[in-house]
Amino acid sequence: MSQTTFVVGIDGSKSGEKALEFAKSRAKLITDSKILIFYVIDWSPLSFQTAEENDTRHKRRAKEITLAKERILDPALAHET
């Protein structure tokens, strides 16, 4: 039998926390399961930019990823039920 994967999007809200708790409760009932959590970083549409703008955009994206990991993903992973 294949492994069951629960996919849960979180955003730091109470609704996201509830979704994760629900997935955890269901995963406990299934022997071979895992939970995949994700957070979507809002990203601007593609457009033509200068090299300087691309460099700034890359740095801004890296900062957003770090903040999302620290503020949203790490706390969700640390919280066990």
Backbone as CSV, one residue per row, in Angstrom:
resi,resn,N_x,N_y,N_z,CA_x,CA_y,CA_z,C_x,C_y,C_z
1,MET,0.843,-1.167,0.000,0.000,0.000,0.000,0.894,1.239,0.000
2,SER,0.470,2.303,-0.678,1.282,3.511,-0.755,1.055,4.407,0.457
3,GLN,2.018,5.261,0.693,1.948,6.172,1.825,0.905,7.261,1.563
4,THR,0.158,7.634,2.589,-0.817,8.711,2.495,-0.142,10.012,2.874
5,THR,-0.325,11.040,2.054,0.247,12.355,2.321,-0.863,13.368,2.498
6,PHE,-0.818,14.077,3.603,-1.740,15.178,3.853,-1.015,16.468,3.500
7,VAL,-1.591,17.250,2.609,-0.994,18.511,2.184,-1.763,19.638,2.863
8,VAL,-1.021,20.479,3.620,-1.661,21.532,4.400,-0.965,22.860,4.130
9,GLY,-1.734,23.828,3.683,-1.218,25.185,3.513,-1.438,25.964,4.796
10,ILE,-0.393,26.619,5.274,-0.512,27.415,6.490,-0.079,28.846,6.193
11,ASP,-0.620,29.771,6.986,-0.290,31.182,6.786,-0.134,31.945,8.097
12,GLY,-0.079,31.215,9.197,0.048,31.864,10.497,-1.287,32.219,11.140
13,SER,-2.382,31.938,10.448,-3.706,32.258,10.984,-4.249,31.092,11.810
14,LYS,-5.331,31.355,12.530,-5.999,30.298,13.305,-6.551,29.222,12.379
15,SER,-7.034,29.625,11.206,-7.556,28.643,10.248,-6.460,27.687,9.799
16,GLY,-5.282,28.214,9.551,-4.154,27.371,9.167,-3.770,26.411,10.280
17,GLU,-3.789,26.913,11.520,-3.489,26.057,12.670,-4.505,24.930,12.785
18,LYS,-5.777,25.261,12.582,-6.832,24.247,12.650,-6.663,23.200,11.551
19,ALA,-6.297,23.652,10.355,-6.085,22.719,9.249,-4.942,21.764,9.570
20,LEU,-3.880,22.287,10.159,-2.744,21.442,10.521,-3.120,20.461,11.627
21,GLU,-3.858,20.920,12.615,-4.308,20.034,13.693,-5.206,18.931,13.147
22,PHE,-6.076,19.276,12.215,-6.954,18.277,11.604,-6.117,17.225,10.871
23,ALA,-5.145,17.681,10.094,-4.283,16.744,9.358,-3.520,15.848,10.324
24,LYS,-3.041,16.409,11.425,-2.318,15.602,12.415,-3.223,14.536,13.016
25,SER,-4.459,14.921,13.319,-5.374,13.953,13.929,-5.681,12.810,12.960
26,ARG,-5.808,13.116,11.682,-6.085,12.075,10.692,-4.844,11.219,10.435
27,ALA,-3.678,11.860,10.418,-2.438,11.125,10.163,-2.163,10.106,11.263
28,LYS,-2.582,10.414,12.481,-2.403,9.465,13.585,-3.212,8.193,13.380
29,LEU,-4.281,8.289,12.615,-5.149,7.138,12.375,-4.641,6.245,11.252
30,ILE,-3.693,6.749,10.471,-3.168,6.008,9.328,-1.711,5.658,9.597
31,THR,-1.392,4.391,9.587,-0.052,3.937,9.942,1.033,4.544,9.062
32,ASP,0.873,4.454,7.766,1.899,4.934,6.838,1.458,6.270,6.238
33,SER,1.720,7.362,6.967,1.292,8.674,6.485,2.327,9.734,6.834
34,LYS,2.211,10.848,6.134,3.058,11.997,6.426,2.254,13.259,6.157
35,ILE,2.743,14.373,6.708,2.107,15.666,6.499,3.103,16.570,5.795
36,LEU,2.678,17.163,4.710,3.485,18.113,3.967,2.867,19.487,4.181
37,ILE,3.607,20.375,4.870,3.077,21.716,5.092,3.785,22.684,4.157
38,PHE,3.054,23.711,3.753,3.654,24.705,2.883,3.081,26.081,3.160
39,TYR,3.843,27.059,2.777,3.471,28.468,2.896,3.810,29.119,1.563
40,VAL,2.877,29.855,0.993,3.095,30.484,-0.303,3.529,31.927,-0.093
41,ILE,4.664,32.250,-0.694,5.158,33.626,-0.638,4.622,34.353,-1.861
42,ASP,3.939,35.457,-1.635,3.405,36.264,-2.723,4.573,36.777,-3.566
43,TRP,4.488,36.564,-4.849,5.597,36.927,-5.732,5.044,37.702,-6.905
44,SER,5.748,38.732,-7.306,5.279,39.578,-8.398,5.305,38.820,-9.725
45,PRO,4.438,39.216,-10.649,4.438,38.560,-11.962,5.733,38.859,-12.715
46,LEU,6.011,38.026,-13.699,7.217,38.230,-14.488,7.129,39.533,-15.274
47,SER,8.207,40.248,-15.293,8.309,41.468,-16.088,9.780,41.720,-16.377
48,PHE,10.032,42.561,-17.325,11.407,42.890,-17.655,11.971,43.818,-16.599
49,GLN,13.157,43.499,-16.122,13.779,44.290,-15.070,15.257,44.470,-15.373
50,THR,15.808,45.482,-14.745,17.245,45.707,-14.876,17.992,44.708,-13.996
51,ALA,19.292,44.606,-14.204,20.110,43.715,-13.378,20.045,44.116,-11.914
52,GLU,20.020,45.414,-11.644,19.935,45.900,-10.266,18.604,45.510,-9.626
53,GLU,17.528,45.612,-10.385,16.217,45.220,-9.874,16.165,43.717,-9.601
54,ASN,16.750,42.936,-10.486,16.791,41.485,-10.272,17.570,41.129,-9.021
55,ASP,18.688,41.821,-8.784,19.491,41.569,-7.586,18.687,41.901,-6.330
56,THR,18.002,43.031,-6.346,17.171,43.432,-5.207,16.029,42.443,-5.007
57,ARG,15.429,42.031,-6.102,14.307,41.089,-6.032,14.760,39.763,-5.424
58,HIS,15.921,39.287,-5.845,16.446,38.036,-5.314,16.693,38.155,-3.804
59,LYS,17.287,39.252,-3.375,17.555,39.450,-1.944,16.254,39.549,-1.163
60,ARG,15.263,40.241,-1.717,13.966,40.382,-1.052,13.288,39.020,-0.921
61,ARG,13.377,38.211,-1.974,12.784,36.875,-1.943,13.464,36.006,-0.891
62,ALA,14.784,36.063,-0.832,15.517,35.281,0.168,15.107,35.696,1.577
63,LYS,14.919,36.993,1.789,14.493,37.483,3.106,13.078,36.994,3.426
64,GLU,12.185,37.021,2.444,10.810,36.555,2.654,10.782,35.067,3.002
65,ILE,11.616,34.288,2.354,11.682,32.854,2.652,12.161,32.636,4.084
66,THR,13.191,33.365,4.486,13.715,33.245,5.850,12.660,33.627,6.875
67,LEU,11.961,34.746,6.634,10.916,35.180,7.565,9.772,34.168,7.640
68,ALA,9.359,33.635,6.500,8.283,32.636,6.497,8.699,31.401,7.282
69,LYS,9.936,30.976,7.097,10.435,29.806,7.828,10.437,30.080,9.327
70,GLU,10.955,31.243,9.743,11.058,31.572,11.167,9.700,31.815,11.816
71,ARG,8.806,32.513,11.115,7.529,32.939,11.719,6.388,31.954,11.540
72,ILE,6.422,31.164,10.472,5.284,30.302,10.157,5.651,28.820,10.228
73,LEU,6.633,28.411,9.441,6.924,26.974,9.326,7.565,26.384,10.573
74,ASP,8.607,27.030,11.083,9.271,26.482,12.279,8.327,26.344,13.466
75,PRO,7.514,27.369,13.785,6.565,27.191,14.895,5.555,26.068,14.639
76,ALA,5.124,25.913,13.406,4.167,24.841,13.096,4.818,23.477,13.286
77,LEU,6.079,23.350,12.900,6.778,22.075,13.074,7.077,21.786,14.534
78,ALA,7.298,22.825,15.324,7.640,22.644,16.725,6.423,22.290,17.576
79,HIS,5.235,22.673,17.108,4.004,22.443,17.869,3.506,21.029,17.646
80,GLU,3.628,20.195,18.659,3.155,18.808,18.579,1.875,18.663,19.372
81,THR,0.986,17.816,18.869,-0.253,17.555,19.613,-0.244,16.161,20.163
